[in-house]
Amino acid sequence: MRKLTYVITLFLLALFSCQKKQEFYGHLFDQPAYNFELTDHNGNRVRLTDYTNSGKIVLLFFGYTHCPDVCPMALETMAKVMKNLSQQEAQKVQVLFISVDPKRDTPEVLKSYVPYFHPTFIGLRGTEEEIRKTAQEYKAYYRKVEGQSSSGYLVDHTATIYLITPDNKIKILYTPSKQEPDKMAEDVKSLLKG
């Protein structure tokens, strides 16, 4: 009996040591995602789970349309991620852009701005309180900076892209230094394979 237990123990150790832990380009986070409810650029109320429950990976970004550099770069990066995926893979990914400037980012503005980068991208907005709560849940920072631009003000904000899996977890964080589209696409492909 001892010998059998010893053999089983060795077998299990060998089995677990052979299983390679999945590694990602982005920062592994693996925490529950807040199921926000906001308004999309078509005027529909949507929840995060509207996308994840249909089996989609969500790439989420907090920004605003008057942003001079960070937001267009992040949206362009996510558009390049989509181009690095096959058509089938891309259909299983949804990019959501949450405006932290609902005063200027009307549904019409979001509708002309966000899908410009990729036709499937969706802009989201909400009340000041809804945006504050959602940003707080995602540990995303934003703050209005008066008089810094021809449009009246700028908004300092977090520049992280969040990858959320269909099980409603923030699986990976892509900080600005980790936003290489081809490597992000490899993470997406790996997760889609399961």
Secondary structure by P-SEA (a helix, b strand, c coil): caaaaaaaaaaaaaaaaacccccccccccbbbbbbbbbbcccccccccccccccbbbbbbbbbccccccaaaaaaaaaaaaaaaccaaaaaabbbbbbbcccccccaaaaaaccccccccbbbbbbcaaaaaaaaaaacbbbbbbcccccccbbbbbbcbbbbbccccccccccccccccaaaaaaaaaaaaac
